[in-house]
């Protein structure tokens, strides 16, 4: 798997995905530009101020780097 994922493998290790389990699932139809919806969830700058009692507690946002975003930026 490490070879298949390449550089994103190291990024995903911090999330300990093997210990996660699905507890609920939601689906939403949102009338918006899908690219804006994706962009809003690709950065972690807002985590501390907007999600102080939820996501902020379980995610070390200070060291989080989105590898996909870096690859896209490099192509610009």
PDB file with one MODEL, atoms N, CA, C and O in Angstrom:
MODEL        1
ATOM      1  N   UNK A   1       0.818  -1.179   0.000  1.00  0.00           N
ATOM      2  CA  UNK A   1       0.000   0.000   0.000  1.00  0.00           C
ATOM      3  C   UNK A   1       0.871   1.256   0.000  1.00  0.00           C
ATOM      4  O   UNK A   1       0.526   2.247  -0.644  1.00  0.00           O
ATOM      5  N   UNK A   2       1.983   1.223   0.707  1.00  0.00           N
ATOM      6  CA  UNK A   2       2.861   2.387   0.777  1.00  0.00           C
ATOM      7  C   UNK A   2       3.319   2.806  -0.615  1.00  0.00           C
ATOM      8  O   UNK A   2       3.377   3.998  -0.917  1.00  0.00           O
ATOM      9  N   UNK A   3       3.641   1.843  -1.457  1.00  0.00           N
ATOM     10  CA  UNK A   3       4.086   2.160  -2.817  1.00  0.00           C
ATOM     11  C   UNK A   3       2.951   2.740  -3.642  1.00  0.00           C
ATOM     12  O   UNK A   3       3.169   3.642  -4.451  1.00  0.00           O
ATOM     13  N   UNK A   4       1.738   2.230  -3.447  1.00  0.00           N
ATOM     14  CA  UNK A   4       0.585   2.716  -4.211  1.00  0.00           C
ATOM     15  C   UNK A   4       0.234   4.155  -3.863  1.00  0.00           C
ATOM     16  O   UNK A   4      -0.113   4.942  -4.743  1.00  0.00           O
ATOM     17  N   UNK A   5       0.322   4.498  -2.588  1.00  0.00           N
ATOM     18  CA  UNK A   5      -0.073   5.835  -2.144  1.00  0.00           C
ATOM     19  C   UNK A   5       1.008   6.889  -2.327  1.00  0.00           C
ATOM     20  O   UNK A   5       0.715   8.084  -2.346  1.00  0.00           O
ATOM     21  N   UNK A   6       2.239   6.459  -2.459  1.00  0.00           N
ATOM     22  CA  UNK A   6       3.332   7.404  -2.659  1.00  0.00           C
ATOM     23  C   UNK A   6       3.474   8.370  -1.498  1.00  0.00           C
ATOM     24  O   UNK A   6       3.426   7.948  -0.343  1.00  0.00           O
ATOM     25  N   UNK A   7       3.651   9.678  -1.776  1.00  0.00           N
ATOM     26  CA  UNK A   7       3.916  10.653  -0.710  1.00  0.00           C
ATOM     27  C   UNK A   7       2.750  10.854   0.256  1.00  0.00           C
ATOM     28  O   UNK A   7       2.957  11.301   1.384  1.00  0.00           O
ATOM     29  N   UNK A   8       1.538  10.533  -0.167  1.00  0.00           N
ATOM     30  CA  UNK A   8       0.391  10.747   0.726  1.00  0.00           C
ATOM     31  C   UNK A   8       0.347   9.706   1.850  1.00  0.00           C
ATOM     32  O   UNK A   8      -0.357   9.900   2.841  1.00  0.00           O
ATOM     33  N   UNK A   9       1.091   8.606   1.704  1.00  0.00           N
ATOM     34  CA  UNK A   9       1.121   7.561   2.735  1.00  0.00           C
ATOM     35  C   UNK A   9       1.560   8.135   4.084  1.00  0.00           C
ATOM     36  O   UNK A   9       0.919   7.874   5.102  1.00  0.00           O
ATOM     37  N   UNK A  10       2.623   8.899   4.100  1.00  0.00           N
ATOM     38  CA  UNK A  10       3.123   9.483   5.352  1.00  0.00           C
ATOM     39  C   UNK A  10       2.107  10.445   5.955  1.00  0.00           C
ATOM     40  O   UNK A  10       1.959  10.516   7.175  1.00  0.00           O
ATOM     41  N   UNK A  11       1.409  11.183   5.098  1.00  0.00           N
ATOM     42  CA  UNK A  11       0.400  12.130   5.573  1.00  0.00           C
ATOM     43  C   UNK A  11      -0.754  11.398   6.254  1.00  0.00           C
ATOM     44  O   UNK A  11      -1.270  11.862   7.270  1.00  0.00           O
ATOM     45  N   UNK A  12      -1.156  10.269   5.702  1.00  0.00           N
ATOM     46  CA  UNK A  12      -2.299   9.533   6.232  1.00  0.00           C
ATOM     47  C   UNK A  12      -1.984   8.766   7.512  1.00  0.00           C
ATOM     48  O   UNK A  12      -2.905   8.428   8.255  1.00  0.00           O
ATOM     49  N   UNK A  13      -0.729   8.486   7.790  1.00  0.00           N
ATOM     50  CA  UNK A  13      -0.359   7.723   8.986  1.00  0.00           C
ATOM     51  C   UNK A  13      -0.853   8.381  10.271  1.00  0.00           C
ATOM     52  O   UNK A  13      -1.254   7.680  11.201  1.00  0.00           O
ATOM     53  N   UNK A  14      -0.834   9.699  10.343  1.00  0.00           N
ATOM     54  CA  UNK A  14      -1.241  10.390  11.567  1.00  0.00           C
ATOM     55  C   UNK A  14      -2.706  10.153  11.921  1.00  0.00           C
ATOM     56  O   UNK A  14      -3.091  10.314  13.079  1.00  0.00           O
ATOM     57  N   UNK A  15      -3.528   9.772  10.946  1.00  0.00           N
ATOM     58  CA  UNK A  15      -4.953   9.589  11.194  1.00  0.00           C
ATOM     59  C   UNK A  15      -5.300   8.197  11.717  1.00  0.00           C
ATOM     60  O   UNK A  15      -6.444   7.961  12.104  1.00  0.00           O
ATOM     61  N   UNK A  16      -4.339   7.269  11.737  1.00  0.00           N
ATOM     62  CA  UNK A  16      -4.557   5.906  12.228  1.00  0.00           C
ATOM     63  C   UNK A  16      -5.857   5.328  11.659  1.00  0.00           C
ATOM     64  O   UNK A  16      -6.742   4.916  12.408  1.00  0.00           O
ATOM     65  N   UNK A  17      -5.957   5.303  10.349  1.00  0.00           N
ATOM     66  CA  UNK A  17      -7.180   4.898   9.670  1.00  0.00           C
ATOM     67  C   UNK A  17      -7.635   3.487  10.018  1.00  0.00           C
ATOM     68  O   UNK A  17      -8.830   3.198   9.969  1.00  0.00           O
ATOM     69  N   UNK A  18      -6.708   2.607  10.367  1.00  0.00           N
ATOM     70  CA  UNK A  18      -7.075   1.243  10.730  1.00  0.00           C
ATOM     71  C   UNK A  18      -7.926   1.156  11.978  1.00  0.00           C
ATOM     72  O   UNK A  18      -8.616   0.158  12.186  1.00  0.00           O
ATOM     73  N   UNK A  19      -7.893   2.185  12.815  1.00  0.00           N
ATOM     74  CA  UNK A  19      -8.666   2.163  14.056  1.00  0.00           C
ATOM     75  C   UNK A  19     -10.020   2.867  13.920  1.00  0.00           C
ATOM     76  O   UNK A  19     -10.790   2.906  14.880  1.00  0.00           O
ATOM     77  N   UNK A  20     -10.313   3.415  12.760  1.00  0.00           N
ATOM     78  CA  UNK A  20     -11.575   4.127  12.562  1.00  0.00           C
ATOM     79  C   UNK A  20     -12.704   3.166  12.217  1.00  0.00           C
ATOM     80  O   UNK A  20     -12.482   2.098  11.648  1.00  0.00           O
ATOM     81  N   UNK A  21     -13.935   3.574  12.578  1.00  0.00           N
ATOM     82  CA  UNK A  21     -15.107   2.800  12.178  1.00  0.00           C
ATOM     83  C   UNK A  21     -16.222   3.777  11.815  1.00  0.00           C
ATOM     84  O   UNK A  21     -16.325   4.862  12.386  1.00  0.00           O
ATOM     85  N   UNK A  22     -17.040   3.382  10.873  1.00  0.00           N
ATOM     86  CA  UNK A  22     -18.151   4.218  10.431  1.00  0.00           C
ATOM     87  C   UNK A  22     -19.260   4.154  11.471  1.00  0.00           C
ATOM     88  O   UNK A  22     -19.734   3.068  11.805  1.00  0.00           O
ATOM     89  N   UNK A  23     -19.675   5.291  11.979  1.00  0.00           N
ATOM     90  CA  UNK A  23     -20.753   5.327  12.965  1.00  0.00           C
ATOM     91  C   UNK A  23     -22.020   5.954  12.398  1.00  0.00           C
ATOM     92  O   UNK A  23     -23.103   5.766  12.952  1.00  0.00           O
ATOM     93  N   UNK A  24     -21.899   6.684  11.316  1.00  0.00           N
ATOM     94  CA  UNK A  24     -23.062   7.286  10.682  1.00  0.00           C
ATOM     95  C   UNK A  24     -22.669   7.770   9.298  1.00  0.00           C
ATOM     96  O   UNK A  24     -21.486   7.943   9.006  1.00  0.00           O
ATOM     97  N   UNK A  25     -23.640   7.983   8.467  1.00  0.00           N
ATOM     98  CA  UNK A  25     -23.362   8.423   7.105  1.00  0.00           C
ATOM     99  C   UNK A  25     -24.461   9.369   6.659  1.00  0.00           C
ATOM    100  O   UNK A  25     -25.641   9.121   6.906  1.00  0.00           O
ATOM    101  N   UNK A  26     -24.077  10.447   6.004  1.00  0.00           N
ATOM    102  CA  UNK A  26     -25.019  11.446   5.517  1.00  0.00           C
ATOM    103  C   UNK A  26     -24.734  11.740   4.054  1.00  0.00           C
ATOM    104  O   UNK A  26     -23.606  11.601   3.582  1.00  0.00           O
ATOM    105  N   UNK A  27     -25.762  12.143   3.360  1.00  0.00           N
ATOM    106  CA  UNK A  27     -25.616  12.564   1.973  1.00  0.00           C
ATOM    107  C   UNK A  27     -26.406  13.862   1.801  1.00  0.00           C
ATOM    108  O   UNK A  27     -27.538  13.977   2.270  1.00  0.00           O
ATOM    109  N   UNK A  28     -25.801  14.826   1.129  1.00  0.00           N
ATOM    110  CA  UNK A  28     -26.450  16.115   0.929  1.00  0.00           C
ATOM    111  C   UNK A  28     -26.422  16.486  -0.545  1.00  0.00           C
ATOM    112  O   UNK A  28     -25.426  16.262  -1.234  1.00  0.00           O
ATOM    113  N   UNK A  29     -27.509  17.049  -1.016  1.00  0.00           N
ATOM    114  CA  UNK A  29     -27.537  17.670  -2.332  1.00  0.00           C
ATOM    115  C   UNK A  29     -27.386  19.167  -2.091  1.00  0.00           C
ATOM    116  O   UNK A  29     -28.252  19.797  -1.483  1.00  0.00           O
ATOM    117  N   UNK A  30     -26.289  19.728  -2.568  1.00  0.00           N
ATOM    118  CA  UNK A  30     -25.999  21.134  -2.317  1.00  0.00           C
ATOM    119  C   UNK A  30     -25.968  21.876  -3.645  1.00  0.00           C
ATOM    120  O   UNK A  30     -25.259  21.482  -4.571  1.00  0.00           O
ATOM    121  N   UNK A  31     -26.730  22.937  -3.729  1.00  0.00           N
ATOM    122  CA  UNK A  31     -26.758  23.744  -4.943  1.00  0.00           C
ATOM    123  C   UNK A  31     -25.623  24.760  -4.879  1.00  0.00           C
ATOM    124  O   UNK A  31     -25.801  25.891  -4.428  1.00  0.00           O
ATOM    125  N   UNK A  32     -24.463  24.330  -5.337  1.00  0.00           N
ATOM    126  CA  UNK A  32     -23.305  25.215  -5.343  1.00  0.00           C
ATOM    127  C   UNK A  32     -22.287  24.677  -6.343  1.00  0.00           C
ATOM    128  O   UNK A  32     -22.437  23.574  -6.869  1.00  0.00           O
ATOM    129  N   UNK A  33     -21.286  25.447  -6.589  1.00  0.00           N
ATOM    130  CA  UNK A  33     -20.186  25.013  -7.428  1.00  0.00           C
ATOM    131  C   UNK A  33     -19.403  23.967  -6.635  1.00  0.00           C
ATOM    132  O   UNK A  33     -18.873  24.281  -5.569  1.00  0.00           O
ATOM    133  N   UNK A  34     -19.320  22.735  -7.131  1.00  0.00           N
ATOM    134  CA  UNK A  34     -18.680  21.642  -6.392  1.00  0.00           C
ATOM    135  C   UNK A  34     -17.232  21.957  -6.045  1.00  0.00           C
ATOM    136  O   UNK A  34     -16.720  21.474  -5.035  1.00  0.00           O
ATOM    137  N   UNK A  35     -16.561  22.767  -6.875  1.00  0.00           N
ATOM    138  CA  UNK A  35     -15.158  23.099  -6.612  1.00  0.00           C
ATOM    139  C   UNK A  35     -15.014  23.958  -5.354  1.00  0.00           C
ATOM    140  O   UNK A  35     -14.038  23.820  -4.615  1.00  0.00           O
ATOM    141  N   UNK A  36     -15.970  24.828  -5.115  1.00  0.00           N
ATOM    142  CA  UNK A  36     -15.932  25.654  -3.907  1.00  0.00           C
ATOM    143  C   UNK A  36     -16.192  24.798  -2.672  1.00  0.00           C
ATOM    144  O   UNK A  36     -15.545  24.982  -1.641  1.00  0.00           O
ATOM    145  N   UNK A  37     -17.131  23.869  -2.772  1.00  0.00           N
ATOM    146  CA  UNK A  37     -17.408  22.970  -1.647  1.00  0.00           C
ATOM    147  C   UNK A  37     -16.180  22.128  -1.318  1.00  0.00           C
ATOM    148  O   UNK A  37     -15.871  21.930  -0.143  1.00  0.00           O
ATOM    149  N   UNK A  38     -15.487  21.636  -2.316  1.00  0.00           N
ATOM    150  CA  UNK A  38     -14.274  20.843  -2.086  1.00  0.00           C
ATOM    151  C   UNK A  38     -13.172  21.708  -1.479  1.00  0.00           C
ATOM    152  O   UNK A  38     -12.504  21.284  -0.536  1.00  0.00           O
ATOM    153  N   UNK A  39     -12.980  22.886  -1.997  1.00  0.00           N
ATOM    154  CA  UNK A  39     -11.928  23.782  -1.505  1.00  0.00           C
ATOM    155  C   UNK A  39     -12.147  24.136  -0.032  1.00  0.00           C
ATOM    156  O   UNK A  39     -11.194  24.240   0.740  1.00  0.00           O
ATOM    157  N   UNK A  40     -13.410  24.319   0.344  1.00  0.00           N
ATOM    158  CA  UNK A  40     -13.721  24.671   1.730  1.00  0.00           C
ATOM    159  C   UNK A  40     -13.300  23.576   2.703  1.00  0.00           C
ATOM    160  O   UNK A  40     -13.070  23.852   3.881  1.00  0.00           O
ATOM    161  N   UNK A  41     -13.197  22.352   2.231  1.00  0.00           N
ATOM    162  CA  UNK A  41     -12.829  21.235   3.100  1.00  0.00           C
ATOM    163  C   UNK A  41     -11.398  20.757   2.900  1.00  0.00           C
ATOM    164  O   UNK A  41     -10.997  19.757   3.495  1.00  0.00           O
ATOM    165  N   UNK A  42     -10.626  21.450   2.079  1.00  0.00           N
ATOM    166  CA  UNK A  42      -9.253  21.029   1.808  1.00  0.00           C
ATOM    167  C   UNK A  42      -8.226  21.754   2.670  1.00  0.00           C
ATOM    168  O   UNK A  42      -7.046  21.403   2.645  1.00  0.00           O
ATOM    169  N   UNK A  43      -8.642  22.732   3.410  1.00  0.00           N
ATOM    170  CA  UNK A  43      -7.678  23.463   4.226  1.00  0.00           C
ATOM    171  C   UNK A  43      -8.032  23.310   5.695  1.00  0.00           C
ATOM    172  O   UNK A  43      -9.177  23.024   6.042  1.00  0.00           O
ATOM    173  N   UNK A  44      -7.049  23.501   6.546  1.00  0.00           N
ATOM    174  CA  UNK A  44      -7.272  23.316   7.976  1.00  0.00           C
ATOM    175  C   UNK A  44      -7.105  24.614   8.773  1.00  0.00           C
ATOM    176  O   UNK A  44      -7.095  24.589  10.004  1.00  0.00           O
ATOM    177  N   UNK A  45      -6.975  25.730   8.086  1.00  0.00           N
ATOM    178  CA  UNK A  45      -6.759  26.997   8.780  1.00  0.00           C
ATOM    179  C   UNK A  45      -7.940  27.382   9.674  1.00  0.00           C
ATOM    180  O   UNK A  45      -7.754  28.020  10.710  1.00  0.00           O
ATOM    181  N   UNK A  46      -9.145  26.997   9.277  1.00  0.00           N
ATOM    182  CA  UNK A  46     -10.330  27.388  10.034  1.00  0.00           C
ATOM    183  C   UNK A  46     -10.647  26.447  11.196  1.00  0.00           C
ATOM    184  O   UNK A  46     -11.524  26.763  11.999  1.00  0.00           O
ATOM    185  N   UNK A  47      -9.980  25.325  11.313  1.00  0.00           N
ATOM    186  CA  UNK A  47     -10.327  24.298  12.294  1.00  0.00           C
ATOM    187  C   UNK A  47     -10.338  24.823  13.730  1.00  0.00           C
ATOM    188  O   UNK A  47     -11.303  24.591  14.458  1.00  0.00           O
ATOM    189  N   UNK A  48      -9.306  25.509  14.139  1.00  0.00           N
ATOM    190  CA  UNK A  48      -9.202  25.964  15.528  1.00  0.00           C
ATOM    191  C   UNK A  48     -10.322  26.931  15.905  1.00  0.00           C
ATOM    192  O   UNK A  48     -10.869  26.834  17.003  1.00  0.00           O
ATOM    193  N   UNK A  49     -10.668  27.847  15.030  1.00  0.00           N
ATOM    194  CA  UNK A  49     -11.675  28.851  15.377  1.00  0.00           C
ATOM    195  C   UNK A  49     -13.109  28.386  15.150  1.00  0.00           C
ATOM    196  O   UNK A  49     -14.000  28.765  15.910  1.00  0.00           O
ATOM    197  N   UNK A  50     -13.349  27.584  14.133  1.00  0.00           N
ATOM    198  CA  UNK A  50     -14.712  27.172  13.807  1.00  0.00           C
ATOM    199  C   UNK A  50     -15.108  25.868  14.508  1.00  0.00           C
ATOM    200  O   UNK A  50     -16.284  25.674  14.817  1.00  0.00           O
ATOM    201  N   UNK A  51     -14.155  24.981  14.760  1.00  0.00           N
ATOM    202  CA  UNK A  51     -14.447  23.673  15.359  1.00  0.00           C
ATOM    203  C   UNK A  51     -13.658  23.441  16.655  1.00  0.00           C
ATOM    204  O   UNK A  51     -13.015  22.400  16.788  1.00  0.00           O
ATOM    205  N   UNK A  52     -13.688  24.373  17.609  1.00  0.00           N
ATOM    206  CA  UNK A  52     -12.828  24.253  18.792  1.00  0.00           C
ATOM    207  C   UNK A  52     -13.153  23.074  19.707  1.00  0.00           C
ATOM    208  O   UNK A  52     -12.278  22.618  20.443  1.00  0.00           O
ATOM    209  N   UNK A  53     -14.386  22.570  19.679  1.00  0.00           N
ATOM    210  CA  UNK A  53     -14.765  21.477  20.582  1.00  0.00           C
ATOM    211  C   UNK A  53     -14.940  20.146  19.865  1.00  0.00           C
ATOM    212  O   UNK A  53     -15.282  19.147  20.497  1.00  0.00           O
ATOM    213  N   UNK A  54     -14.713  20.118  18.569  1.00  0.00           N
ATOM    214  CA  UNK A  54     -14.908  18.866  17.826  1.00  0.00           C
ATOM    215  C   UNK A  54     -13.638  18.488  17.080  1.00  0.00           C
ATOM    216  O   UNK A  54     -12.777  17.799  17.627  1.00  0.00           O
ATOM    217  N   UNK A  55     -13.517  18.926  15.856  1.00  0.00           N
ATOM    218  CA  UNK A  55     -12.389  18.545  15.009  1.00  0.00           C
ATOM    219  C   UNK A  55     -11.060  19.006  15.600  1.00  0.00           C
ATOM    220  O   UNK A  55     -10.075  18.269  15.555  1.00  0.00           O
ATOM    221  N   UNK A  56     -11.023  20.202  16.145  1.00  0.00           N
ATOM    222  CA  UNK A  56      -9.786  20.760  16.707  1.00  0.00           C
ATOM    223  C   UNK A  56      -9.189  19.843  17.770  1.00  0.00           C
ATOM    224  O   UNK A  56      -7.967  19.756  17.892  1.00  0.00           O
ATOM    225  N   UNK A  57     -10.031  19.161  18.536  1.00  0.00           N
ATOM    226  CA  UNK A  57      -9.568  18.290  19.614  1.00  0.00           C
ATOM    227  C   UNK A  57      -8.832  17.066  19.067  1.00  0.00           C
ATOM    228  O   UNK A  57      -7.849  16.625  19.663  1.00  0.00           O
ATOM    229  N   UNK A  58      -9.294  16.509  17.942  1.00  0.00           N
ATOM    230  CA  UNK A  58      -8.720  15.272  17.432  1.00  0.00           C
ATOM    231  C   UNK A  58      -7.770  15.400  16.266  1.00  0.00           C
ATOM    232  O   UNK A  58      -7.200  14.400  15.831  1.00  0.00           O
ATOM    233  N   UNK A  59      -7.582  16.591  15.749  1.00  0.00           N
ATOM    234  CA  UNK A  59      -6.744  16.783  14.568  1.00  0.00           C
ATOM    235  C   UNK A  59      -5.634  17.776  14.883  1.00  0.00           C
ATOM    236  O   UNK A  59      -5.893  18.904  15.305  1.00  0.00           O
ATOM    237  N   UNK A  60      -4.415  17.349  14.676  1.00  0.00           N
ATOM    238  CA  UNK A  60      -3.301  18.273  14.860  1.00  0.00           C
ATOM    239  C   UNK A  60      -3.193  19.114  13.594  1.00  0.00           C
ATOM    240  O   UNK A  60      -2.428  18.794  12.684  1.00  0.00           O
ATOM    241  N   UNK A  61      -3.964  20.184  13.551  1.00  0.00           N
ATOM    242  CA  UNK A  61      -4.041  21.031  12.362  1.00  0.00           C
ATOM    243  C   UNK A  61      -2.726  21.748  12.075  1.00  0.00           C
ATOM    244  O   UNK A  61      -2.493  22.182  10.947  1.00  0.00           O
ATOM    245  N   UNK A  62      -1.864  21.880  13.085  1.00  0.00           N
ATOM    246  CA  UNK A  62      -0.615  22.619  12.895  1.00  0.00           C
ATOM    247  C   UNK A  62       0.335  21.898  11.948  1.00  0.00           C
ATOM    248  O   UNK A  62       1.105  22.541  11.235  1.00  0.00           O
ATOM    249  N   UNK A  63       0.287  20.568  11.936  1.00  0.00           N
ATOM    250  CA  UNK A  63       1.201  19.817  11.089  1.00  0.00           C
ATOM    251  C   UNK A  63       0.533  19.239   9.871  1.00  0.00           C
ATOM    252  O   UNK A  63       1.177  18.548   9.081  1.00  0.00           O
ATOM    253  N   UNK A  64      -0.749  19.506   9.700  1.00  0.00           N
ATOM    254  CA  UNK A  64      -1.485  18.907   8.599  1.00  0.00           C
ATOM    255  C   UNK A  64      -1.199  19.632   7.296  1.00  0.00           C
ATOM    256  O   UNK A  64      -1.360  20.849   7.199  1.00  0.00           O
ATOM    257  N   UNK A  65      -0.780  18.882   6.311  1.00  0.00           N
ATOM    258  CA  UNK A  65      -0.524  19.423   4.979  1.00  0.00           C
ATOM    259  C   UNK A  65      -1.285  18.558   3.992  1.00  0.00           C
ATOM    260  O   UNK A  65      -1.186  17.332   4.041  1.00  0.00           O
ATOM    261  N   UNK A  66      -2.024  19.160   3.120  1.00  0.00           N
ATOM    262  CA  UNK A  66      -2.793  18.401   2.154  1.00  0.00           C
ATOM    263  C   UNK A  66      -1.939  18.164   0.920  1.00  0.00           C
ATOM    264  O   UNK A  66      -1.689  19.085   0.142  1.00  0.00           O
ATOM    265  N   UNK A  67      -1.493  16.931   0.743  1.00  0.00           N
ATOM    266  CA  UNK A  67      -0.600  16.599  -0.365  1.00  0.00           C
ATOM    267  C   UNK A  67      -1.262  16.854  -1.711  1.00  0.00           C
ATOM    268  O   UNK A  67      -0.614  17.338  -2.639  1.00  0.00           O
ATOM    269  N   UNK A  68      -2.549  16.533  -1.826  1.00  0.00           N
ATOM    270  CA  UNK A  68      -3.250  16.763  -3.083  1.00  0.00           C
ATOM    271  C   UNK A  68      -3.207  18.244  -3.440  1.00  0.00           C
ATOM    272  O   UNK A  68      -2.956  18.603  -4.590  1.00  0.00           O
ATOM    273  N   UNK A  69      -3.450  19.091  -2.465  1.00  0.00           N
ATOM    274  CA  UNK A  69      -3.436  20.533  -2.706  1.00  0.00           C
ATOM    275  C   UNK A  69      -2.062  20.990  -3.169  1.00  0.00           C
ATOM    276  O   UNK A  69      -1.956  21.820  -4.071  1.00  0.00           O
ATOM    277  N   UNK A  70      -1.013  20.458  -2.561  1.00  0.00           N
ATOM    278  CA  UNK A  70       0.337  20.836  -2.966  1.00  0.00           C
ATOM    279  C   UNK A  70       0.615  20.424  -4.405  1.00  0.00           C
ATOM    280  O   UNK A  70       1.272  21.157  -5.144  1.00  0.00           O
ATOM    281  N   UNK A  71       0.117  19.249  -4.812  1.00  0.00           N
ATOM    282  CA  UNK A  71       0.334  18.791  -6.188  1.00  0.00           C
ATOM    283  C   UNK A  71      -0.408  19.687  -7.171  1.00  0.00           C
ATOM    284  O   UNK A  71       0.117  20.005  -8.238  1.00  0.00           O
ATOM    285  N   UNK A  72      -1.618  20.095  -6.822  1.00  0.00           N
ATOM    286  CA  UNK A  72      -2.392  20.974  -7.701  1.00  0.00           C
ATOM    287  C   UNK A  72      -1.694  22.323  -7.825  1.00  0.00           C
ATOM    288  O   UNK A  72      -1.573  22.859  -8.927  1.00  0.00           O
ATOM    289  N   UNK A  73      -1.234  22.873  -6.705  1.00  0.00           N
ATOM    290  CA  UNK A  73      -0.552  24.165  -6.731  1.00  0.00           C
ATOM    291  C   UNK A  73       0.712  24.108  -7.589  1.00  0.00           C
ATOM    292  O   UNK A  73       1.039  25.074  -8.279  1.00  0.00           O
ATOM    293  N   UNK A  74       1.409  22.998  -7.550  1.00  0.00           N
ATOM    294  CA  UNK A  74       2.645  22.865  -8.319  1.00  0.00           C
ATOM    295  C   UNK A  74       2.377  22.888  -9.817  1.00  0.00           C
ATOM    296  O   UNK A  74       3.249  23.265 -10.599  1.00  0.00           O
ATOM    297  N   UNK A  75       1.171  22.486 -10.221  1.00  0.00           N
ATOM    298  CA  UNK A  75       0.831  22.446 -11.646  1.00  0.00           C
ATOM    299  C   UNK A  75       0.389  23.801 -12.176  1.00  0.00           C
ATOM    300  O   UNK A  75       0.330  23.987 -13.391  1.00  0.00           O
ATOM    301  N   UNK A  76       0.075  24.755 -11.301  1.00  0.00           N
ATOM    302  CA  UNK A  76      -0.403  26.058 -11.762  1.00  0.00           C
ATOM    303  C   UNK A  76       0.664  26.790 -12.442  1.00  0.00           C
ATOM    304  O   UNK A  76       0.449  27.912 -12.900  1.00  0.00           O
TER     305      UNK A  76
ENDMDL
END
